[in-house]
């Protein structure tokens, strides 16, 4: 059973940088897209970005300029940095495991989520 | 366009059938995946591709696809099916992923 454990600062100020890390266990690290999704209070899911074991990335166009993804295969960990925070970035952030097989793209395992609040 | 459109809310009587739809141009090239999210919990994958249900997901959940529309059908709705449901798929232009706005399903 794949498990995703995430951690990072939960309270940040405007203009600061969010930094979250997620560790995967219980399955292969290769062959998947390691993903971040967020959900603002009372709102829907917003996909942020993904990275594969080779460091290949895809980004949400609306967030791309502020997002940095990284991966450490030796530790089965991947990380998200989101800079220039505003109150609009307040959300529950989920790490997750995605995959692409032919024309099927899916996210099959999710972390527990972590609330990040941006406030002065 | 990479947008996916869902009805904001649907209701279904206990034991009846409800169909949740998701529309978008990307669905002509990629299959949708469907997620169930209950309050305070992470989303759970309930259906994906043409006909795939993850292990442990009830066979009351089924999916279909036609043109630019994907559908998730819940047959014999139970109180435990009351949740938000999201579709997603991959954008064909630059490969980013997009979610639909979600459908809140209420079981009456």
Interface residues (C-beta under 8 A of the other chain):
Chain A: X35 X37 X44 X45 X46 X47 X50 X58 X59 X60 X61 X94 X98 X100 X103 X104 X105 X106 X107 X108 X110 X111 X112 X113
Chain B: X29 X30 X31 X33 X35 X37 X42 X43 X44 X45 X48 X49 X50 X52 X54 X84 X86 X88 X89 X90 X94 X95 X96 X97 X98 X99 X100 X101 X102
